[in-house]
Amino acid sequence: MLGPRDWPAPCTWCGGRLVHSQACRELRDGWAIRFGFGKHKGQRVDRVPREYLEWLWSSGSITNADLKAAIAKILGVPDSPRHDMAA
């Protein structure tokens, strides 16, 4: 094969294209939103069972904006109701 290849862009932090370095993985893991309460305290939101996230969302008791946005992204729902500003 001659010519350009379709490689992904390199990672901004570690320069890896297909595999990230261990330091990069640890850094990215540290940025993940985690539960600070309840049965799943300390766990990343993306590793908590979907059924629990659905139950928590339906209860309407989420007060942390970052946690609410992360759950909304996973569930595929808007994190706040949209209001039409048409007058």
Contacts in CASP RR format, 6 or more apart in sequence:
PFRMAT RR
TARGET T0000
AUTHOR 0000-0000-0000
METHOD contacts of the structure
MODEL  1
MLGPRDWPAPCTWCGGRLVHSQACRELRDGWAIRFGFGKHKGQRVDRVPR
EYLEWLWSSGSITNADLKAAIAKILGVPDSPRHDMAA
7 17 0 8 1.000
7 18 0 8 1.000
8 17 0 8 1.000
8 18 0 8 1.000
9 17 0 8 1.000
10 16 0 8 1.000
10 17 0 8 1.000
11 17 0 8 1.000
11 20 0 8 1.000
11 24 0 8 1.000
13 24 0 8 1.000
13 27 0 8 1.000
14 20 0 8 1.000
14 21 0 8 1.000
14 23 0 8 1.000
14 24 0 8 1.000
15 21 0 8 1.000
16 24 0 8 1.000
20 28 0 8 1.000
29 44 0 8 1.000
32 44 0 8 1.000
32 45 0 8 1.000
32 46 0 8 1.000
33 44 0 8 1.000
33 45 0 8 1.000
33 66 0 8 1.000
33 67 0 8 1.000
33 70 0 8 1.000
34 42 0 8 1.000
34 43 0 8 1.000
34 44 0 8 1.000
34 45 0 8 1.000
35 41 0 8 1.000
35 42 0 8 1.000
35 43 0 8 1.000
35 45 0 8 1.000
35 48 0 8 1.000
35 67 0 8 1.000
36 42 0 8 1.000
39 52 0 8 1.000
40 48 0 8 1.000
40 52 0 8 1.000
45 53 0 8 1.000
45 67 0 8 1.000
45 70 0 8 1.000
45 71 0 8 1.000
45 74 0 8 1.000
46 70 0 8 1.000
46 74 0 8 1.000
50 74 0 8 1.000
50 75 0 8 1.000
53 71 0 8 1.000
53 74 0 8 1.000
53 75 0 8 1.000
54 75 0 8 1.000
56 62 0 8 1.000
56 71 0 8 1.000
57 71 0 8 1.000
57 72 0 8 1.000
57 75 0 8 1.000
57 77 0 8 1.000
62 68 0 8 1.000
62 71 0 8 1.000
68 79 0 8 1.000
69 79 0 8 1.000
71 79 0 8 1.000
72 78 0 8 1.000
72 79 0 8 1.000
73 79 0 8 1.000
END
